[in-house]
Amino acid sequence: MATKANIIKVYAQADSAKKVDIIIRYYPNFMGIVESYTDGLRYMIENEKAFNRQANRGELGVRVQAKGNHSDITGNSAVASVMTREALVACDLLFGIGQGI
């Protein structure tokens, strides 16, 4: 079986009929490939958004917990991840722009 990277390259260069053939032939693996690319893109977007938030606050990369400020980092990360994934699936490429996210 061809590697995932080769399947993606062949798929990108194929015409419509060949794309359908590739999807049918590799369907059990194809959805996993799509999911992995979606997760990779989501990961890059989340990291870029976190970097931009820190830069906007003027942080220099050193994290110091302020007295009395409690946050749910795990919960916030999970919510942001789900919202970004849903925006990717819905092709909402303007998600988070101008929303302070």
N, CA, C and O atoms as CSV, one atom per row, in Angstrom:
chain,resi,resn,atom,element,x,y,z
A,1,MET,N,N,0.844,-1.185,0.000
A,1,MET,CA,C,0.000,0.000,0.000
A,1,MET,C,C,0.884,1.242,0.000
A,1,MET,O,O,1.948,1.261,0.620
A,2,ALA,N,N,0.443,2.248,-0.684
A,2,ALA,CA,C,1.190,3.500,-0.752
A,2,ALA,C,C,1.178,4.196,0.597
A,2,ALA,O,O,0.265,4.014,1.402
A,3,THR,N,N,2.200,4.991,0.825
A,3,THR,CA,C,2.252,5.717,2.091
A,3,THR,C,C,1.238,6.852,2.067
A,3,THR,O,O,0.748,7.244,1.008
A,4,LYS,N,N,0.931,7.374,3.256
A,4,LYS,CA,C,-0.061,8.450,3.362
A,4,LYS,C,C,0.368,9.679,2.567
A,4,LYS,O,O,-0.452,10.294,1.886
A,5,ALA,N,N,1.626,10.034,2.647
A,5,ALA,CA,C,2.113,11.215,1.935
A,5,ALA,C,C,1.961,11.037,0.432
A,5,ALA,O,O,1.596,11.982,-0.267
A,6,ASN,N,N,2.237,9.839,-0.074
A,6,ASN,CA,C,2.099,9.586,-1.503
A,6,ASN,C,C,0.643,9.634,-1.940
A,6,ASN,O,O,0.338,10.133,-3.024
A,7,ILE,N,N,-0.254,9.125,-1.113
A,7,ILE,CA,C,-1.674,9.157,-1.451
A,7,ILE,C,C,-2.141,10.602,-1.565
A,7,ILE,O,O,-2.878,10.943,-2.490
A,8,ILE,N,N,-1.721,11.448,-0.638
A,8,ILE,CA,C,-2.115,12.856,-0.661
A,8,ILE,C,C,-1.574,13.550,-1.910
A,8,ILE,O,O,-2.287,14.337,-2.533
A,9,LYS,N,N,-0.332,13.272,-2.281
A,9,LYS,CA,C,0.250,13.887,-3.481
A,9,LYS,C,C,-0.492,13.444,-4.737
A,9,LYS,O,O,-0.806,14.264,-5.600
A,10,VAL,N,N,-0.770,12.159,-4.836
A,10,VAL,CA,C,-1.497,11.640,-5.996
A,10,VAL,C,C,-2.901,12.218,-6.039
A,10,VAL,O,O,-3.390,12.589,-7.105
A,11,TYR,N,N,-3.553,12.295,-4.883
A,11,TYR,CA,C,-4.910,12.841,-4.797
A,11,TYR,C,C,-4.934,14.311,-5.219
A,11,TYR,O,O,-5.842,14.737,-5.933
A,12,ALA,N,N,-3.955,15.074,-4.786
A,12,ALA,CA,C,-3.921,16.505,-5.109
A,12,ALA,C,C,-3.766,16.748,-6.606
A,12,ALA,O,O,-4.266,17.748,-7.121
A,13,GLN,N,N,-3.085,15.857,-7.308
A,13,GLN,CA,C,-2.827,16.048,-8.730
A,13,GLN,C,C,-3.853,15.345,-9.619
A,13,GLN,O,O,-3.804,15.478,-10.842
A,14,ALA,N,N,-4.777,14.602,-9.019
A,14,ALA,CA,C,-5.724,13.798,-9.800
A,14,ALA,C,C,-6.920,14.623,-10.261
A,14,ALA,O,O,-7.258,15.655,-9.681
A,15,ASP,N,N,-7.556,14.118,-11.345
A,15,ASP,CA,C,-8.810,14.730,-11.775
A,15,ASP,C,C,-9.947,14.175,-10.915
A,15,ASP,O,O,-9.713,13.333,-10.048
A,16,SER,N,N,-11.153,14.634,-11.145
A,16,SER,CA,C,-12.286,14.260,-10.291
A,16,SER,C,C,-12.533,12.759,-10.256
A,16,SER,O,O,-12.768,12.202,-9.183
A,17,ALA,N,N,-12.488,12.100,-11.390
A,17,ALA,CA,C,-12.736,10.660,-11.436
A,17,ALA,C,C,-11.677,9.891,-10.654
A,17,ALA,O,O,-11.993,8.953,-9.922
A,18,LYS,N,N,-10.430,10.292,-10.814
A,18,LYS,CA,C,-9.338,9.628,-10.100
A,18,LYS,C,C,-9.441,9.880,-8.592
A,18,LYS,O,O,-9.128,8.994,-7.796
A,19,LYS,N,N,-9.879,11.087,-8.190
A,19,LYS,CA,C,-10.053,11.382,-6.766
A,19,LYS,C,C,-11.096,10.465,-6.144
A,19,LYS,O,O,-10.904,9.956,-5.040
A,20,VAL,N,N,-12.192,10.257,-6.850
A,20,VAL,CA,C,-13.236,9.352,-6.352
A,20,VAL,C,C,-12.680,7.942,-6.238
A,20,VAL,O,O,-12.946,7.249,-5.256
A,21,ASP,N,N,-11.911,7.511,-7.229
A,21,ASP,CA,C,-11.295,6.185,-7.198
A,21,ASP,C,C,-10.357,6.029,-5.997
A,21,ASP,O,O,-10.368,4.994,-5.332
A,22,ILE,N,N,-9.555,7.047,-5.723
A,22,ILE,CA,C,-8.637,7.003,-4.580
A,22,ILE,C,C,-9.411,6.925,-3.276
A,22,ILE,O,O,-9.050,6.154,-2.387
A,23,ILE,N,N,-10.468,7.713,-3.150
A,23,ILE,CA,C,-11.271,7.699,-1.921
A,23,ILE,C,C,-11.891,6.326,-1.708
A,23,ILE,O,O,-11.882,5.808,-0.592
A,24,ILE,N,N,-12.428,5.734,-2.765
A,24,ILE,CA,C,-13.059,4.415,-2.644
A,24,ILE,C,C,-12.022,3.347,-2.306
A,24,ILE,O,O,-12.255,2.515,-1.429
A,25,ARG,N,N,-10.888,3.363,-2.985
A,25,ARG,CA,C,-9.865,2.344,-2.770
A,25,ARG,C,C,-9.270,2.419,-1.360
A,25,ARG,O,O,-9.035,1.389,-0.727
A,26,TYR,N,N,-9.031,3.623,-0.879
A,26,TYR,CA,C,-8.366,3.795,0.412
A,26,TYR,C,C,-9.313,4.308,1.500
A,26,TYR,O,O,-8.865,4.891,2.487
A,27,TYR,N,N,-10.624,4.093,1.322
A,27,TYR,CA,C,-11.592,4.687,2.244
A,27,TYR,C,C,-11.302,4.409,3.716
A,27,TYR,O,O,-11.342,5.350,4.509
A,28,PRO,N,N,-11.015,3.184,4.127
A,28,PRO,CA,C,-10.748,2.965,5.561
A,28,PRO,C,C,-9.582,3.815,6.078
A,28,PRO,O,O,-9.600,4.273,7.220
A,29,ASN,N,N,-8.583,4.018,5.242
A,29,ASN,CA,C,-7.433,4.831,5.631
A,29,ASN,C,C,-7.636,6.306,5.316
A,29,ASN,O,O,-7.078,7.172,5.990
A,30,PHE,N,N,-8.437,6.591,4.287
A,30,PHE,CA,C,-8.584,7.963,3.806
A,30,PHE,C,C,-9.172,8.876,4.878
A,30,PHE,O,O,-8.698,9.997,5.064
A,31,MET,N,N,-10.184,8.413,5.574
A,31,MET,CA,C,-10.800,9.251,6.607
A,31,MET,C,C,-9.825,9.492,7.753
A,31,MET,O,O,-9.829,10.569,8.350
A,32,GLY,N,N,-8.998,8.514,8.064
A,32,GLY,CA,C,-7.971,8.703,9.079
A,32,GLY,C,C,-6.931,9.730,8.650
A,32,GLY,O,O,-6.455,10.526,9.458
A,33,ILE,N,N,-6.586,9.699,7.359
A,33,ILE,CA,C,-5.636,10.676,6.827
A,33,ILE,C,C,-6.224,12.079,6.925
A,33,ILE,O,O,-5.541,13.011,7.349
A,34,VAL,N,N,-7.479,12.231,6.537
A,34,VAL,CA,C,-8.142,13.536,6.619
A,34,VAL,C,C,-8.190,14.015,8.063
A,34,VAL,O,O,-7.916,15.183,8.340
A,35,GLU,N,N,-8.537,13.120,8.985
A,35,GLU,CA,C,-8.592,13.468,10.408
A,35,GLU,C,C,-7.230,13.904,10.921
A,35,GLU,O,O,-7.133,14.866,11.683
A,36,SER,N,N,-6.175,13.206,10.510
A,36,SER,CA,C,-4.843,13.560,11.001
A,36,SER,C,C,-4.406,14.925,10.472
A,36,SER,O,O,-3.781,15.697,11.198
A,37,TYR,N,N,-4.728,15.229,9.211
A,37,TYR,CA,C,-4.396,16.546,8.676
A,37,TYR,C,C,-5.213,17.632,9.367
A,37,TYR,O,O,-4.697,18.716,9.638
A,38,THR,N,N,-6.486,17.349,9.655
A,38,THR,CA,C,-7.334,18.309,10.372
A,38,THR,C,C,-6.785,18.563,11.767
A,38,THR,O,O,-6.722,19.712,12.205
A,39,ASP,N,N,-6.389,17.511,12.470
A,39,ASP,CA,C,-5.827,17.670,13.813
A,39,ASP,C,C,-4.507,18.429,13.782
A,39,ASP,O,O,-4.244,19.252,14.659
A,40,GLY,N,N,-3.684,18.163,12.790
A,40,GLY,CA,C,-2.421,18.895,12.655
A,40,GLY,C,C,-2.637,20.375,12.403
A,40,GLY,O,O,-1.950,21.222,12.974
A,41,LEU,N,N,-3.594,20.678,11.543
A,41,LEU,CA,C,-3.927,22.073,11.259
A,41,LEU,C,C,-4.499,22.754,12.490
A,41,LEU,O,O,-4.167,23.905,12.771
A,42,ARG,N,N,-5.354,22.055,13.229
A,42,ARG,CA,C,-5.936,22.601,14.460
A,42,ARG,C,C,-4.832,22.897,15.466
A,42,ARG,O,O,-4.848,23.942,16.116
A,43,TYR,N,N,-3.880,21.989,15.596
A,43,TYR,CA,C,-2.768,22.165,16.520
A,43,TYR,C,C,-1.946,23.408,16.163
A,43,TYR,O,O,-1.591,24.194,17.041
A,44,MET,N,N,-1.649,23.579,14.880
A,44,MET,CA,C,-0.879,24.748,14.456
A,44,MET,C,C,-1.645,26.045,14.705
A,44,MET,O,O,-1.062,27.043,15.128
A,45,ILE,N,N,-2.952,26.029,14.444
A,45,ILE,CA,C,-3.770,27.221,14.669
A,45,ILE,C,C,-3.819,27.568,16.149
A,45,ILE,O,O,-3.671,28.733,16.518
A,46,GLU,N,N,-4.024,26.569,17.000
A,46,GLU,CA,C,-4.085,26.821,18.445
A,46,GLU,C,C,-2.762,27.380,18.966
A,46,GLU,O,O,-2.761,28.298,19.786
A,47,ASN,N,N,-1.654,26.846,18.506
A,47,ASN,CA,C,-0.350,27.354,18.938
A,47,ASN,C,C,-0.120,28.783,18.462
A,47,ASN,O,O,0.419,29.606,19.203
A,48,GLU,N,N,-0.521,29.080,17.241
A,48,GLU,CA,C,-0.368,30.436,16.713
A,48,GLU,C,C,-1.237,31.424,17.490
A,48,GLU,O,O,-0.800,32.534,17.793
A,49,LYS,N,N,-2.469,31.019,17.811
A,49,LYS,CA,C,-3.345,31.890,18.592
A,49,LYS,C,C,-2.782,32.125,19.989
A,49,LYS,O,O,-2.839,33.248,20.490
A,50,ALA,N,N,-2.242,31.096,20.624
A,50,ALA,CA,C,-1.652,31.242,21.959
A,50,ALA,C,C,-0.435,32.172,21.899
A,50,ALA,O,O,-0.258,33.028,22.766
A,51,PHE,N,N,0.390,31.999,20.885
A,51,PHE,CA,C,1.556,32.870,20.732
A,51,PHE,C,C,1.129,34.322,20.560
A,51,PHE,O,O,1.704,35.218,21.177
A,52,ASN,N,N,0.118,34.556,19.721
A,52,ASN,CA,C,-0.357,35.918,19.476
A,52,ASN,C,C,-0.954,36.534,20.735
A,52,ASN,O,O,-0.757,37.722,20.992
A,53,ARG,N,N,-1.683,35.741,21.528
A,53,ARG,CA,C,-2.244,36.252,22.784
A,53,ARG,C,C,-1.138,36.685,23.722
A,53,ARG,O,O,-1.216,37.753,24.328
A,54,GLN,N,N,-0.104,35.861,23.847
A,54,GLN,CA,C,1.013,36.195,24.731
A,54,GLN,C,C,1.761,37.423,24.229
A,54,GLN,O,O,2.157,38.272,25.028
A,55,ALA,N,N,1.956,37.526,22.946
A,55,ALA,CA,C,2.655,38.678,22.383
A,55,ALA,C,C,1.839,39.955,22.589
A,55,ALA,O,O,2.405,41.010,22.876
A,56,ASN,N,N,0.517,39.867,22.445
A,56,ASN,CA,C,-0.336,41.037,22.645
A,56,ASN,C,C,-0.322,41.512,24.092
A,56,ASN,O,O,-0.486,42.703,24.354
A,57,ARG,N,N,-0.128,40.599,25.023
A,57,ARG,CA,C,-0.060,40.964,26.441
A,57,ARG,C,C,1.324,41.459,26.821
A,57,ARG,O,O,1.522,41.948,27.934
A,58,GLY,N,N,2.268,41.343,25.929
A,58,GLY,CA,C,3.624,41.782,26.209
A,58,GLY,C,C,4.429,40.776,26.993
A,58,GLY,O,O,5.445,41.128,27.592
A,59,GLU,N,N,3.985,39.503,27.001
A,59,GLU,CA,C,4.721,38.480,27.732
A,59,GLU,C,C,6.016,38.153,27.003
A,59,GLU,O,O,6.083,38.162,25.774
A,60,LEU,N,N,7.019,37.870,27.781
A,60,LEU,CA,C,8.331,37.560,27.214
A,60,LEU,C,C,8.635,36.070,27.219
A,60,LEU,O,O,9.751,35.654,26.908
A,61,GLY,N,N,7.637,35.270,27.573
A,61,GLY,CA,C,7.827,33.829,27.586
A,61,GLY,C,C,7.996,33.253,28.968
A,61,GLY,O,O,8.000,32.032,29.123
A,62,VAL,N,N,8.135,34.097,29.990
A,62,VAL,CA,C,8.269,33.635,31.363
A,62,VAL,C,C,6.902,33.714,32.015
A,62,VAL,O,O,6.311,34.790,32.105
A,63,ARG,N,N,6.404,32.579,32.469
A,63,ARG,CA,C,5.064,32.531,33.039
A,63,ARG,C,C,5.143,32.693,34.553
A,63,ARG,O,O,5.864,31.956,35.224
A,64,VAL,N,N,4.400,33.660,35.088
A,64,VAL,CA,C,4.332,33.901,36.523
A,64,VAL,C,C,2.864,33.968,36.900
A,64,VAL,O,O,2.095,34.722,36.304
A,65,GLN,N,N,2.477,33.175,37.896
A,65,GLN,CA,C,1.079,33.176,38.309
A,65,GLN,C,C,0.836,34.374,39.213
A,65,GLN,O,O,1.521,34.560,40.219
A,66,ALA,N,N,-0.142,35.176,38.844
A,66,ALA,CA,C,-0.493,36.341,39.647
A,66,ALA,C,C,-1.359,35.902,40.819
A,66,ALA,O,O,-2.142,34.959,40.702
A,67,LYS,N,N,-1.219,36.578,41.930
A,67,LYS,CA,C,-1.964,36.245,43.135
A,67,LYS,C,C,-3.449,36.465,42.898
A,67,LYS,O,O,-3.868,37.526,42.434
A,68,GLY,N,N,-4.244,35.442,43.224
A,68,GLY,CA,C,-5.695,35.553,43.125
A,68,GLY,C,C,-6.275,35.259,41.759
A,68,GLY,O,O,-7.495,35.166,41.624
A,69,ASN,N,N,-5.446,35.111,40.744
A,69,ASN,CA,C,-5.948,34.793,39.409
A,69,ASN,C,C,-5.915,33.288,39.210
A,69,ASN,O,O,-4.848,32.680,39.125
A,70,HIS,N,N,-7.090,32.703,39.137
A,70,HIS,CA,C,-7.179,31.261,38.925
A,70,HIS,C,C,-7.788,31.024,37.552
A,70,HIS,O,O,-8.736,31.702,37.154
A,71,SER,N,N,-7.246,30.079,36.851
A,71,SER,CA,C,-7.791,29.754,35.537
A,71,SER,C,C,-7.832,28.248,35.366
A,71,SER,O,O,-7.099,27.508,36.023
A,72,ASP,N,N,-8.680,27.823,34.497
A,72,ASP,CA,C,-8.816,26.411,34.164
A,72,ASP,C,C,-8.138,26.189,32.815
A,72,ASP,O,O,-8.794,26.197,31.773
A,73,ILE,N,N,-6.833,25.994,32.843
A,73,ILE,CA,C,-6.062,25.870,31.608
A,73,ILE,C,C,-6.533,24.680,30.782
A,73,ILE,O,O,-6.661,24.782,29.562
A,74,THR,N,N,-6.789,23.559,31.437
A,74,THR,CA,C,-7.233,22.360,30.720
A,74,THR,C,C,-8.590,22.582,30.080
A,74,THR,O,O,-8.798,22.232,28.918
A,75,GLY,N,N,-9.512,23.161,30.830
A,75,GLY,CA,C,-10.854,23.430,30.303
A,75,GLY,C,C,-10.822,24.433,29.166
A,75,GLY,O,O,-11.476,24.238,28.141
A,76,ASN,N,N,-10.060,25.509,29.344
A,76,ASN,CA,C,-9.949,26.521,28.289
A,76,ASN,C,C,-9.336,25.935,27.026
A,76,ASN,O,O,-9.766,26.245,25.915
A,77,SER,N,N,-8.332,25.089,27.202
A,77,SER,CA,C,-7.685,24.457,26.058
A,77,SER,C,C,-8.644,23.520,25.328
A,77,SER,O,O,-8.678,23.497,24.098
A,78,ALA,N,N,-9.414,22.756,26.080
A,78,ALA,CA,C,-10.371,21.824,25.465
A,78,ALA,C,C,-11.448,22.567,24.697
A,78,ALA,O,O,-11.791,22.178,23.580
A,79,VAL,N,N,-11.986,23.627,25.278
A,79,VAL,CA,C,-13.026,24.412,24.605
A,79,VAL,C,C,-12.468,25.048,23.338
A,79,VAL,O,O,-13.112,25.003,22.290
A,80,ALA,N,N,-11.279,25.637,23.420
A,80,ALA,CA,C,-10.670,26.255,22.242
A,80,ALA,C,C,-10.410,25.224,21.150
A,80,ALA,O,O,-10.597,25.507,19.967
A,81,SER,N,N,-9.980,24.028,21.545
A,81,SER,CA,C,-9.707,22.967,20.586
A,81,SER,C,C,-10.980,22.549,19.847
A,81,SER,O,O,-10.977,22.398,18.625
A,82,VAL,N,N,-12.059,22.367,20.597
A,82,VAL,CA,C,-13.331,21.963,19.986
A,82,VAL,C,C,-13.857,23.057,19.071
A,82,VAL,O,O,-14.331,22.772,17.971
A,83,MET,N,N,-13.779,24.296,19.513
A,83,MET,CA,C,-14.281,25.395,18.684
A,83,MET,C,C,-13.471,25.550,17.402
A,83,MET,O,O,-14.037,25.808,16.340
A,84,THR,N,N,-12.164,25.397,17.490
A,84,THR,CA,C,-11.312,25.493,16.307
A,84,THR,C,C,-11.591,24.346,15.354
A,84,THR,O,O,-11.664,24.551,14.143
A,85,ARG,N,N,-11.748,23.136,15.887
A,85,ARG,CA,C,-12.043,21.970,15.043
A,85,ARG,C,C,-13.367,22.136,14.317
A,85,ARG,O,O,-13.465,21.845,13.125
A,86,GLU,N,N,-14.395,22.607,15.034
A,86,GLU,CA,C,-15.703,22.826,14.408
A,86,GLU,C,C,-15.620,23.891,13.321
A,86,GLU,O,O,-16.262,23.763,12.279
A,87,ALA,N,N,-14.835,24.942,13.555
A,87,ALA,CA,C,-14.670,25.986,12.550
A,87,ALA,C,C,-13.947,25.437,11.319
A,87,ALA,O,O,-14.284,25.807,10.195
A,88,LEU,N,N,-12.966,24.568,11.513
A,88,LEU,CA,C,-12.259,23.962,10.382
A,88,LEU,C,C,-13.190,23.078,9.561
A,88,LEU,O,O,-13.190,23.143,8.331
A,89,VAL,N,N,-13.975,22.261,10.233
A,89,VAL,CA,C,-14.891,21.362,9.533
A,89,VAL,C,C,-15.940,22.164,8.764
A,89,VAL,O,O,-16.340,21.781,7.665
A,90,ALA,N,N,-16.387,23.292,9.357
A,90,ALA,CA,C,-17.394,24.135,8.710
A,90,ALA,C,C,-16.771,25.103,7.701
A,90,ALA,O,O,-17.484,25.887,7.074
A,91,CYS,N,N,-15.442,25.051,7.540
A,91,CYS,CA,C,-14.705,25.949,6.637
A,91,CYS,C,C,-14.912,27.414,7.010
A,91,CYS,O,O,-14.957,28.277,6.134
A,92,ASP,N,N,-15.038,27.696,8.303
A,92,ASP,CA,C,-15.157,29.060,8.795
A,92,ASP,C,C,-13.753,29.592,9.035
A,92,ASP,O,O,-13.250,29.570,10.158
A,93,LEU,N,N,-13.129,30.068,7.971
A,93,LEU,CA,C,-11.735,30.456,8.043
A,93,LEU,C,C,-11.517,31.803,8.740
A,93,LEU,O,O,-10.375,32.190,8.988
A,94,LEU,N,N,-12.587,32.511,9.054
A,94,LEU,CA,C,-12.477,33.778,9.766
A,94,LEU,C,C,-12.720,33.614,11.253
A,94,LEU,O,O,-12.807,34.609,11.972
A,95,PHE,N,N,-12.832,32.376,11.738
A,95,PHE,CA,C,-13.091,32.110,13.148
A,95,PHE,C,C,-12.005,32.735,14.011
A,95,PHE,O,O,-10.814,32.530,13.778
A,96,GLY,N,N,-12.430,33.500,15.010
A,96,GLY,CA,C,-11.505,34.060,15.979
A,96,GLY,C,C,-10.890,35.382,15.572
A,96,GLY,O,O,-10.271,36.047,16.403
A,97,ILE,N,N,-11.042,35.785,14.315
A,97,ILE,CA,C,-10.469,37.056,13.885
A,97,ILE,C,C,-11.333,38.187,14.406
A,97,ILE,O,O,-12.537,38.226,14.153
A,98,GLY,N,N,-10.733,39.086,15.118
A,98,GLY,CA,C,-11.449,40.233,15.658
A,98,GLY,C,C,-12.282,39.912,16.881
A,98,GLY,O,O,-13.037,40.763,17.351
A,99,GLN,N,N,-12.161,38.697,17.409
A,99,GLN,CA,C,-12.941,38.310,18.576
A,99,GLN,C,C,-12.081,38.238,19.823
A,99,GLN,O,O,-12.574,37.865,20.887
A,100,GLY,N,N,-10.818,38.584,19.718
A,100,GLY,CA,C,-9.916,38.528,20.850
A,100,GLY,C,C,-9.566,37.111,21.253
A,100,GLY,O,O,-9.127,36.874,22.379
A,101,ILE,N,N,-9.757,36.164,20.343
A,101,ILE,CA,C,-9.487,34.765,20.660
A,101,ILE,C,C,-8.088,34.400,20.221
A,101,ILE,O,O,-7.664,33.258,20.399
